[in-house]
């Protein structure tokens, strides 16, 4: 389990090669099974988005992608939260 926070400044930019961040994550890890936030149990794939996050316990500028449901993506803008799925580097595309 990783402790992350939203990438700041938040950007709606999408992966230039995959088209969107959820597809970016799925190319590396397969179909997203559920929202990665550890206290959410949303498994509706049409509610998932690819969220840009950074590790909460480091000052590294590298961002990662993780699938979150739309509710968690909108609600978790402040503070750190734990995720149960693997993080995928935003700067490396698995095309």
C-alpha positions in Angstrom: 0.0 0.0 0.0 1.3 3.4 -1.0 0.6 6.8 0.7 0.0 9.4 -2.0 -1.4 12.9 -2.6 -2.7 14.5 -5.7 -0.2 16.0 -8.1 0.0 19.8 -7.7 -0.6 21.8 -9.7 -3.5 19.6 -10.8 -3.6 19.2 -14.5 -6.3 17.9 -16.7 -3.7 17.1 -19.4 -3.9 13.6 -20.6 -1.2 11.1 -21.7 -0.2 12.3 -25.2 0.2 8.7 -26.4 -2.6 6.8 -24.6 -5.3 9.5 -24.8 -6.2 9.5 -21.1 -4.6 8.5 -17.8 -6.8 5.5 -17.1 -5.8 4.0 -20.4 -2.2 4.8 -19.6 -2.5 2.9 -16.3 -4.3 0.0 -17.9 -1.7 -0.4 -20.7 0.8 -1.1 -17.9 -1.3 -3.1 -15.5 -4.4 -4.5 -17.2 -8.0 -3.5 -16.7 -8.5 -1.5 -13.5 -10.5 -3.7 -11.2 -11.7 -1.0 -8.7 -10.9 2.4 -7.2 -7.4 2.2 -5.7 -8.2 4.2 -2.6 -8.0 1.9 0.3 -11.3 3.0 2.0 -13.4 2.8 -1.2 -15.0 -0.2 -2.7 -16.2 1.2 -6.0 -15.8 -1.5 -8.7 -17.8 0.2 -11.5 -15.3 0.6 -14.3 -17.3 3.4 -16.0 -16.8 5.5 -12.8 -13.0 5.2 -12.8 -10.5 7.9 -14.0 -6.7 7.9 -14.0 -5.5 10.2 -11.3 -2.1 11.9 -11.2 -0.5 11.5 -7.8 2.9 11.8 -6.1 4.2 9.9 -3.1 3.2 11.8 0.1 6.4 11.1 2.0 8.9 12.5 -0.5 9.7 15.7 -2.3 10.3 14.0 -5.6 8.6 15.7 -8.5 7.9 12.5 -10.4 4.2 11.9 -10.8 2.4 8.6 -11.1 -1.1 7.4 -12.2 -3.5 5.3 -10.2 -7.2 4.6 -10.9 -9.7 6.3 -8.7 -13.5 6.5 -8.9 -14.8 10.0 -9.8 -16.1 10.5 -6.2 -12.7 9.8 -4.6 -10.9 11.7 -7.3 -13.0 14.8 -6.5 -13.0 14.3 -2.7 -9.3 13.6 -2.1 -7.7 16.8 -3.4 -6.4 17.8 0.1 -4.2 15.6 2.1 -2.7 12.2 1.7 -4.5 8.9 1.2 -3.5 5.2 0.8 -4.0 3.3 -2.4 -4.0 -0.5 -2.8 -3.1 -0.8 -6.5 0.3 -0.3 -8.1 1.4 3.2 -9.2 2.4 3.7 -12.8 4.9 6.4 -13.8 3.2 9.2 -15.7 6.3 9.8 -17.9 6.7 6.3 -19.2 4.1 5.0 -21.7 3.6 1.3 -22.4 2.5 1.7 -26.0 
